[in-house]
């Protein structure tokens, strides 16, 4: 579950970039609404599920749980950096909203990568030595 929702975040950030670019280039309010829906409900909800699933799946691995909680906290900060509809004047600060979205993307991708390693889907699980295996006798 942790892997699935971390992956949803990664895909969602790409969708958000598409929607906001479509809005800026003239696609209309529908693109802005889609950007807000994907970010506010799907991505931020997924960030919360990533933390809660880490709390269950990695119980007593407090460092890793903290990393997963950090994604939720960072994602919340990123949302609050978006410009409000009534006062979009401070563009330098609100520009961090887009920049931090890239950090959320990388953060979620890192969590997904570690999850894949723990599940044995990618490389050697963390904490285990890599063992060379032979596939056939050289004779």
C-alpha positions in Angstrom: 0.0 0.0 0.0 2.9 2.3 0.8 4.5 1.7 -2.6 1.2 2.1 -4.5 0.3 5.5 -2.9 3.9 6.8 -3.2 3.7 5.9 -6.9 0.3 7.7 -7.2 2.0 10.8 -5.8 4.8 10.6 -8.5 2.3 10.2 -11.3 0.0 12.9 -9.8 2.8 15.5 -9.8 3.3 15.0 -13.5 -0.4 15.3 -14.1 -0.5 18.5 -12.0 2.4 20.0 -14.1 0.3 19.2 -17.2 -2.9 20.7 -15.8 -1.2 24.0 -14.6 0.6 24.4 -17.9 -2.6 23.9 -19.8 -4.3 26.5 -17.6 -1.5 29.0 -18.1 -1.5 28.5 -21.9 -5.2 29.1 -22.1 -7.1 25.9 -21.5 -9.5 27.6 -19.1 -10.7 27.2 -15.5 -11.3 23.5 -16.0 -7.5 22.9 -16.1 -7.0 24.9 -12.9 -9.8 22.9 -11.2 -8.2 19.6 -12.3 -4.9 20.9 -10.9 -6.5 21.7 -7.6 -8.4 18.4 -7.4 -5.3 16.2 -8.2 -3.1 18.1 -5.8 -5.6 18.7 -2.9 -7.4 15.4 -2.9 -5.4 12.8 -4.7 -1.8 13.8 -3.9 -2.3 15.2 -0.4 -4.6 12.3 0.5 -2.0 9.9 -0.8 0.7 11.6 1.3 -1.4 10.9 4.4 -2.0 7.3 3.4 1.7 6.8 2.8 2.4 8.0 6.3 -0.4 5.9 7.9 0.6 2.8 6.0 4.2 3.3 7.0 3.1 3.5 10.6 1.5 0.1 10.3 3.9 -1.6 7.9 7.1 -0.4 9.5 6.1 -0.3 13.1 9.1 0.4 15.4 11.2 1.5 12.4 10.9 5.1 13.7 13.4 6.6 11.3 11.6 5.3 8.2 8.2 6.3 9.7 9.6 9.8 10.2 10.8 9.9 6.5 7.2 9.0 5.4 5.7 11.5 7.8 8.1 14.1 6.4 6.5 13.6 3.0 3.1 14.5 4.4 4.5 17.6 6.2 6.5 18.8 3.2 3.4 18.3 1.0 1.3 20.3 3.4 3.8 23.2 3.3 3.9 23.0 -0.5 0.1 23.4 -0.6 0.2 26.5 1.6 2.7 28.1 -0.8 0.1 28.2 -3.6 -1.2 31.7 -4.3 -4.7 32.5 -2.9 -7.3 33.5 -5.4 -7.9 36.9 -3.8 -4.2 38.0 -3.5 -1.9 36.3 -6.0 0.6 39.3 -5.7 3.6 37.7 -4.0 4.8 35.6 -6.9 8.3 35.1 -5.5 7.0 33.3 -2.5 4.2 31.5 -4.3 6.8 30.4 -7.0 8.0 28.0 -4.3 4.8 26.1 -4.7 5.9 24.8 -8.1 9.5 24.3 -7.0 8.5 22.3 -3.9 6.3 20.1 -6.1 9.5 18.9 -7.7 10.8 18.0 -4.2 7.6 16.2 -3.4 8.0 14.2 -6.6 11.6 13.2 -5.8 10.7 12.5 -2.1 7.8 10.2 -3.1 10.0 8.5 -5.8 12.6 7.8 -3.1 10.0 6.2 -0.8 8.6 4.1 -3.7 12.1 3.0 -4.6 12.9 1.9 -1.1 9.6 0.1 -0.9 10.4 -1.8 -4.1 13.7 -2.8 -2.7 12.1 -4.1 0.5 9.6 -6.1 -1.5 12.4 -7.5 -3.6 11.1 -5.9 -6.8 14.3 -3.8 -7.3 17.8 -4.9 -6.2 18.8 -6.2 -2.8 16.6 -5.2 0.2 18.2 -2.6 2.4 20.3 -4.0 5.2 20.9 -7.3 3.4 24.3 -8.1 1.8 24.3 -8.7 -1.9 25.0 -12.3 -2.6 26.5 -13.4 -5.9 24.7 -16.4 -7.3 26.0 -18.8 -9.9 23.5 -19.8 -12.6 25.5 -22.7 -14.2 28.6 -24.7 -13.7 31.6 -23.5 -15.7 32.4 -27.1 -16.7 
